[in-house]
Amino acid sequence: MDWNEAAEDLLHQVLMTTPLPVREQIASQIRQIAESIAGTEGKQRVGVNTVVEAWIAATPAALRGELGRQMEKLGLDPDEFAGSLEG
Protein backbone atom coordinates (compact mmCIF):
# COMPACT_ATOMS: atom_id res chain seq x y z
CA MET A 1 0.00 0.00 0.00
CA ASP A 2 1.26 3.45 -0.93
CA TRP A 3 1.49 6.25 1.67
CA ASN A 4 1.47 9.94 0.80
CA GLU A 5 4.23 12.11 2.21
CA ALA A 6 1.97 13.96 4.66
CA ALA A 7 0.74 10.64 6.09
CA GLU A 8 4.32 9.41 6.56
CA ASP A 9 5.23 12.71 8.24
CA LEU A 10 2.27 12.48 10.61
CA LEU A 11 3.11 8.89 11.53
CA HIS A 12 6.67 9.99 12.29
CA GLN A 13 5.39 12.84 14.51
CA VAL A 14 3.06 10.48 16.37
CA LEU A 15 5.89 8.02 16.92
CA MET A 16 8.13 10.74 18.35
CA THR A 17 5.57 11.09 21.17
CA THR A 18 5.61 7.33 21.78
CA PRO A 19 7.98 5.83 24.38
CA LEU A 20 11.02 4.32 22.67
CA PRO A 21 10.59 0.77 24.03
CA VAL A 22 7.22 0.37 22.26
CA ARG A 23 7.76 2.70 19.29
CA GLU A 24 8.49 -0.04 16.73
CA GLN A 25 5.49 -2.09 17.84
CA ILE A 26 3.17 0.93 17.69
CA ALA A 27 4.53 1.91 14.27
CA SER A 28 3.75 -1.54 12.93
CA GLN A 29 0.31 -1.54 14.52
CA ILE A 30 -0.66 1.90 13.16
CA ARG A 31 0.63 1.01 9.68
CA GLN A 32 -1.33 -2.24 9.63
CA ILE A 33 -4.55 -0.58 10.82
CA ALA A 34 -4.16 2.36 8.40
CA GLU A 35 -3.61 0.09 5.43
CA SER A 36 -6.58 -2.03 6.45
CA ILE A 37 -8.81 1.06 6.72
CA ALA A 38 -7.61 2.37 3.34
CA GLY A 39 -8.15 -1.02 1.71
CA THR A 40 -11.64 -1.35 3.15
CA GLU A 41 -12.47 2.09 1.77
CA GLY A 42 -11.16 1.09 -1.66
CA LYS A 43 -8.22 3.50 -1.52
CA GLN A 44 -4.84 2.81 -3.07
CA ARG A 45 -3.03 5.27 -0.81
CA VAL A 46 -2.97 6.02 2.92
CA GLY A 47 -3.62 9.67 3.74
CA VAL A 48 -3.45 11.81 6.88
CA ASN A 49 -7.03 11.19 7.99
CA THR A 50 -6.51 7.45 7.70
CA VAL A 51 -3.37 7.69 9.86
CA VAL A 52 -5.34 9.61 12.50
CA GLU A 53 -8.10 6.99 12.47
CA ALA A 54 -5.49 4.24 12.82
CA TRP A 55 -3.75 6.12 15.65
CA ILE A 56 -7.05 6.39 17.51
CA ALA A 57 -7.84 2.72 16.90
CA ALA A 58 -4.38 1.68 18.14
CA THR A 59 -4.76 3.70 21.34
CA PRO A 60 -6.38 1.88 24.27
CA ALA A 61 -9.77 3.39 25.17
CA ALA A 62 -8.51 4.34 28.63
CA LEU A 63 -5.85 6.60 27.06
CA ARG A 64 -7.93 8.21 24.31
CA GLY A 65 -8.81 11.18 26.51
CA GLU A 66 -5.30 12.54 25.91
CA LEU A 67 -5.43 12.19 22.12
CA GLY A 68 -7.33 15.45 21.56
CA ARG A 69 -4.56 17.43 23.24
CA GLN A 70 -1.88 15.50 21.34
CA MET A 71 -3.70 16.13 18.05
CA GLU A 72 -3.78 19.86 18.73
CA LYS A 73 -0.02 19.83 19.35
CA LEU A 74 0.39 18.26 15.91
CA GLY A 75 -1.82 20.89 14.28
CA LEU A 76 -4.85 18.62 13.88
CA ASP A 77 -8.45 19.47 14.78
CA PRO A 78 -9.66 16.88 17.30
CA ASP A 79 -13.28 17.90 16.66
CA GLU A 80 -12.94 16.40 13.18
CA PHE A 81 -12.37 13.01 14.82
CA ALA A 82 -14.66 13.39 17.84
CA GLY A 83 -16.80 10.38 16.91
CA SER A 84 -13.75 8.11 16.77
CA LEU A 85 -12.32 9.51 19.99
CA GLU A 86 -15.50 8.72 21.86
CA GLY A 87 -15.90 5.23 20.47
Rosetta blueprint (number, residue, H / E / L):
1 M L
2 D E
3 W E
4 N L
5 E H
6 A H
7 A H
8 E H
9 D H
10 L H
11 L H
12 H H
13 Q H
14 V H
15 L H
16 M H
17 T L
18 T L
19 P L
20 L H
21 P H
22 V H
23 R H
24 E H
25 Q H
26 I H
27 A H
28 S H
29 Q H
30 I H
31 R H
32 Q H
33 I H
34 A H
35 E H
36 S H
37 I H
38 A H
39 G H
40 T H
41 E L
42 G L
43 K L
44 Q L
45 R E
46 V E
47 G L
48 V H
49 N H
50 T H
51 V H
52 V H
53 E H
54 A H
55 W H
56 I H
57 A H
58 A H
59 T L
60 P L
61 A H
62 A H
63 L H
64 R H
65 G H
66 E H
67 L H
68 G H
69 R H
70 Q H
71 M H
72 E H
73 K H
74 L L
75 G L
76 L L
77 D L
78 P H
79 D H
80 E H
81 F H
82 A H
83 G H
84 S H
85 L H
86 E H
87 G L
